[in-house]
């Protein structure tokens, strides 16, 4: 290991000893050393069948008391209506019949998918697959996700004096507390160049998200891929986020204490759009494209937006108009979120 004049950053500790059952499960994974690589810890804290945040039967999404965060689906049916209109436009422009495609939502919450509030849809059928279930679309599909990829585990690295080091999570046997742990030097071909990265820089590598995109692209489906999420280019992640992008959400509060409430708080990190687009292209998708949420809806659901606004009264803003503006306005969700979309042809290219 090398030394550094930069104080080692901390991404938190548990405020109290772990629940005995959680502690025992952690140690079964970590082994006698009591240390997990950070991505393994994040996977455990989010997706463990017993202790994982996304496996607990509770309300996570919404604005009501006890929830942790809200998404575009919290704004009512208008988000689903926009999605349907944009997907119809993209499929039709490619000469494909939306009515012949199943709309498959990946990572949907138990309350229902993004189209569940619509009276009718233009697709042959709609299905949802929850986080933790096997994500395996088949046949002619619209493969859709909303904030799926940011919920995939990330690897955490810090630039030390001697190069990149990787972080893990350690369980102290005496106190029962979790804390961050330097695993030592590491070399990966996709890390930013150490020689041009300042000492102390944190890099959260969303490798699992890229691997998930690669698995999805390689599966036996064809049609349209659409993923809503928040992310950055590799260049931005490598130079513009010195404290990393991993964050925790609990009771509508975002914070950096990633170990504070394992299994009881959401953990998330920005995706790398370059890695996701490359994974789709390798899997046979055509010309993956990233647009801001605002641009995506304006470009591909513009006529629907115009018609929807025309139906609203010209006076006081209606709830639907306010929801639409929240989704589109650059100061709201319009620029905060981006959309990756691509067509995947059938094996014979049609």
C-alpha positions in Angstrom: 0.0 0.0 0.0 1.1 3.6 -0.6 0.7 6.6 1.6 -1.1 9.8 1.0 -1.1 13.3 2.4 -4.8 13.5 1.6 -7.0 12.6 4.6 -8.8 9.4 3.7 -12.5 10.2 3.0 -15.1 8.4 4.9 -18.4 7.4 3.5 -20.0 6.7 6.8 -20.4 4.2 9.6 -23.3 2.5 11.2 -24.6 4.7 14.1 -25.3 1.7 16.2 -24.3 -2.0 16.2 -25.9 -4.0 13.4 -29.0 -6.1 13.9 -27.6 -9.6 14.8 -29.3 -11.3 11.8 -27.9 -8.7 9.4 -24.5 -9.0 11.0 -24.5 -12.8 10.7 -25.5 -12.6 7.1 -22.8 -10.0 6.4 -20.2 -12.3 7.9 -21.3 -15.3 5.9 -20.6 -13.3 2.8 -17.4 -11.6 4.0 -15.8 -14.6 5.6 -13.5 -14.4 8.6 -11.9 -11.2 7.6 -15.2 -9.4 7.9 -14.6 -7.2 4.7 -16.7 -7.0 1.5 -15.8 -5.1 -1.6 -18.1 -2.0 -1.8 -20.1 -3.3 -4.7 -20.7 -6.6 -2.9 -21.9 -4.7 0.2 -24.2 -2.5 -2.0 -25.6 -5.6 -3.7 -26.2 -7.2 -0.3 -27.8 -4.1 1.3 -30.1 -3.6 -1.7 -31.0 -7.1 -2.9 -30.4 -9.7 -0.3 -33.5 -11.9 -0.1 -34.0 -11.3 3.6 -32.2 -8.0 4.4 -32.1 -6.2 1.1 -33.8 -2.8 0.9 -35.6 -3.6 -2.4 -36.9 -6.9 -1.0 -38.7 -5.4 2.0 -42.4 -5.1 1.8 -42.8 -1.4 2.4 -43.6 1.7 0.4 -40.4 3.2 -1.0 -41.6 5.5 -3.7 -44.0 8.4 -3.3 -44.5 11.6 -1.4 -46.4 10.1 1.6 -44.9 9.8 5.1 -42.6 6.8 5.5 -41.4 6.7 1.8 -37.9 7.5 0.8 -37.9 9.2 -2.6 -40.2 10.0 -5.5 -39.8 9.4 -9.2 -41.6 10.6 -12.3 -44.2 7.9 -11.7 -45.2 9.7 -8.6 -46.7 12.5 -10.8 -49.6 10.3 -11.9 -50.6 8.9 -15.3 -49.1 11.7 -17.4 -45.6 10.2 -17.3 -46.9 6.9 -18.6 -48.9 8.7 -21.3 -45.7 10.5 -22.4 -43.8 7.3 -22.4 -46.4 5.5 -24.5 -46.6 8.4 -27.0 -42.8 8.6 -27.4 -42.4 4.8 -27.8 -45.2 4.7 -30.5 -43.4 7.5 -32.3 -40.0 5.7 -32.3 -41.5 2.3 -33.3 -43.6 3.8 -36.0 -40.7 5.8 -37.4 -38.8 2.5 -37.8 -41.7 0.9 -39.6 -42.7 -1.2 -36.6 -46.2 -1.8 -35.3 -46.6 -0.8 -31.6 -49.6 -3.1 -31.3 -47.3 -6.1 -32.1 -44.9 -5.3 -29.2 -45.2 -6.1 -25.5 -44.2 -3.3 -23.1 -41.9 -4.8 -20.6 -41.0 -2.6 -17.6 -37.8 -3.7 -15.7 -37.4 -2.9 -12.1 -41.0 -1.8 -11.4 -42.2 -1.3 -7.9 -44.9 -3.6 -6.5 -47.6 -0.9 -6.8 -47.5 -1.3 -10.6 -45.7 -0.2 -13.7 -45.5 3.1 -15.4 -48.5 2.3 -17.7 -50.6 0.8 -14.9 -52.7 4.0 -14.5 -53.6 4.2 -18.2 -57.0 3.1 -19.2 -55.7 1.7 -22.5 -52.3 1.3 -24.1 -51.2 1.0 -27.7 -49.2 -2.2 -27.1 -50.1 -5.9 -27.4 -49.6 -6.3 -23.6 -47.8 -4.9 -20.6 -45.7 -6.8 -18.1 -43.5 -5.8 -15.2 -40.4 -7.4 -13.6 -39.4 -6.3 -10.1 -35.9 -5.6 -8.9 -34.4 -8.9 -7.8 -36.4 -10.9 -10.3 -34.8 -12.4 -13.5 -34.9 -9.7 -16.1 -35.4 -11.6 -19.3 -37.5 -10.0 -22.0 -38.4 -12.1 -25.1 -39.9 -11.5 -28.5 -41.0 -8.2 -29.9 -40.8 -5.8 -27.0 -40.4 -2.3 -25.7 -37.8 -2.9 -23.0 -38.4 0.0 -20.6 -36.8 1.1 -17.3 -37.1 4.1 -15.0 -34.2 4.5 -12.6 -33.1 0.9 -12.8 -29.4 1.3 -13.7 -28.6 3.8 -11.0 -29.7 1.1 -8.5 -27.0 -1.3 -9.6 -23.9 -1.8 -7.3 -20.8 0.3 -8.0 -17.2 -0.2 -7.2 -15.5 2.6 -5.3 -12.0 3.8 -5.9 -9.8 6.6 -4.6 -6.7 8.1 -6.1 -3.8 7.6 -3.7 -0.1 8.7 -4.1 0.7 5.4 -5.7 -2.3 5.1 -7.9 -5.9 3.8 -7.6 -7.0 2.0 -4.5 -10.3 0.2 -4.1 -12.7 0.6 -1.1 -14.4 -2.1 0.8 -16.7 -2.2 3.8 -15.4 -3.8 7.1 -17.4 -5.1 10.1 -15.6 -4.5 13.4 -15.9 -7.7 15.4 -15.8 -5.9 18.8 -18.2 -3.0 18.2 -20.4 -4.5 15.5 -20.1 -1.3 13.4 -19.5 -1.0 9.7 -16.8 1.3 8.3 -15.0 1.9 5.0 -11.8 0.0 4.4 -9.0 0.5 1.9 -8.4 -2.7 0.0 -5.1 -1.5 -1.5 -3.8 -0.8 -5.0 -5.8 -2.0 -8.0 -5.5 -1.8 -11.8 -8.4 -1.9 -14.1 -8.3 -0.9 -17.8 -11.4 1.3 -17.5 -10.3 3.4 -14.6 -9.4 7.1 -15.4 -5.7 7.6 -16.0 -4.0 7.9 -12.6 -1.4 10.3 -13.8 -4.0 12.9 -14.8 -6.3 12.4 -11.7 -5.7 14.4 -8.6 -4.9 12.6 -5.4 -7.9 12.1 -3.2 -10.4 11.9 -6.2 -13.2 9.4 -5.6 -14.4 7.4 -8.6 -17.6 5.4 -8.4 -17.5 2.9 -11.2 -21.0 1.7 -12.3 -19.7 -1.5 -13.8 -22.7 -3.6 -12.8 -25.0 -1.3 -14.7 -23.0 -1.7 -17.9 -23.0 -5.5 -17.4 -26.7 -5.5 -16.9 -27.1 -3.6 -20.1 -24.9 -6.1 -21.9 -27.0 -9.0 -20.6 -30.2 -7.4 -21.7 -29.0 -6.5 -25.1 -27.8 -10.1 -25.7 -31.2 -11.6 -24.9 -33.7 -13.0 -27.3 -35.8 -9.9 -27.9 -36.2 -7.3 -30.6 -37.8 -3.9 -30.7 -37.1 -0.8 -28.7 -34.9 -0.2 -25.6 -35.7 2.9 -23.5 -34.0 3.7 -20.2 -34.7 6.7 -18.0 -32.0 7.5 -15.4 -29.5 10.0 -14.3 -25.9 9.7 -15.3 -22.9 11.4 -16.9 -20.3 10.7 -19.6 -17.2 8.9 -18.6 -15.2 12.1 -19.0 -17.5 13.9 -16.5 -17.4 11.1 -14.0 -13.6 11.0 -14.3 -13.1 14.8 -13.9 -16.2 16.5 -12.5 -17.3 14.4 -9.5 -14.3 14.5 -7.0 -16.5 13.1 -4.2 -17.9 10.3 -6.3 -21.6 10.0 -7.1 -22.8 7.3 -4.7 -25.5 8.6 -2.4 -28.1 7.3 0.1 -31.8 8.2 0.3 -33.9 7.8 3.4 -37.2 9.6 4.3 -36.7 12.0 1.4 -33.2 13.1 2.6 -30.2 12.6 0.4 -26.9 12.1 2.2 -23.4 10.6 1.9 -23.5 8.3 4.9 -23.7 5.1 2.8 -23.4 2.7 5.7 -25.8 4.4 8.1 -28.8 2.2 7.8 -27.9 -0.9 5.7 -31.0 -2.5 4.2 -33.2 0.4 5.3 -32.0 3.1 2.9 -31.7 3.4 -0.9 -28.2 3.4 -2.3 -27.7 4.9 -5.8 -25.0 6.2 -8.1 -24.9 7.9 -11.5 -24.6 5.7 -14.5 -22.0 6.0 -17.2 -23.9 6.6 -20.4 -20.8 5.8 -22.5 -20.6 2.4 -21.0 -24.3 1.6 -21.3 -24.4 2.8 -24.9 -21.4 0.7 -25.8 -22.9 -2.4 -24.1 -26.1 -2.0 -26.2 -24.2 -1.6 -29.4 -22.1 -4.7 -28.7 -25.4 -6.6 -28.1 -26.8 -5.7 -31.5 -28.7 -2.5 -30.8 -28.6 0.2 -33.5 -27.1 3.7 -32.8 -27.8 4.0 -29.1 -28.6 7.7 -28.3 -28.7 9.7 -25.1 -31.0 12.7 -24.8 -32.1 14.8 -21.8 -35.6 13.9 -20.6 -36.8 17.3 -21.9 -35.4 16.7 -25.3 -36.6 13.1 -25.5 -40.2 14.0 -24.9 -40.1 17.1 -27.1 -38.5 15.2 -30.0 -40.6 12.1 -29.8 -43.9 13.1 -28.1 -44.1 16.7 -29.3 -47.6 16.4 -31.0 -49.0 14.6 -27.9 -47.6 17.4 -25.6 -49.1 20.1 -27.9 -52.5 18.3 -27.9 -52.5 17.8 -24.2 -51.7 21.4 -23.5 -54.4 22.5 -25.9 -57.0 20.5 -24.0 -56.1 22.2 -20.7 -57.8 25.5 -19.7 -55.9 28.6 -20.6 -56.5 30.0 -17.0 -55.0 28.7 -13.8 -52.5 25.8 -14.1 -54.2 22.4 -13.8 -52.6 19.5 -11.9 -51.9 17.8 -15.2 -50.2 20.9 -16.7 -48.1 21.3 -13.5 -47.1 17.6 -13.7 -46.2 18.0 -17.4 -44.1 21.1 -16.7 -42.3 19.2 -13.8 -41.3 16.5 -16.2 -40.2 18.8 -19.0 -38.8 22.0 -17.3 -35.0 22.1 -17.3 -35.0 23.3 -13.7 -37.1 20.3 -12.6 -36.8 16.8 -14.1 -36.2 17.9 -17.7 -32.4 18.1 -17.4 -31.8 16.2 -14.3 -32.7 12.9 -16.0 -31.6 11.5 -19.3 -32.9 8.8 -21.7 -30.9 6.2 -23.5 -32.8 4.6 -26.4 -32.0 2.3 -29.3 -33.7 -0.1 -31.7 -32.8 -3.7 -31.7 -33.5 -5.5 -35.0 -34.6 -9.1 -35.4 -31.8 -11.5 -36.2 -32.5 -11.2 -39.9 -32.2 -7.4 -39.6 -35.9 -6.5 -40.0 
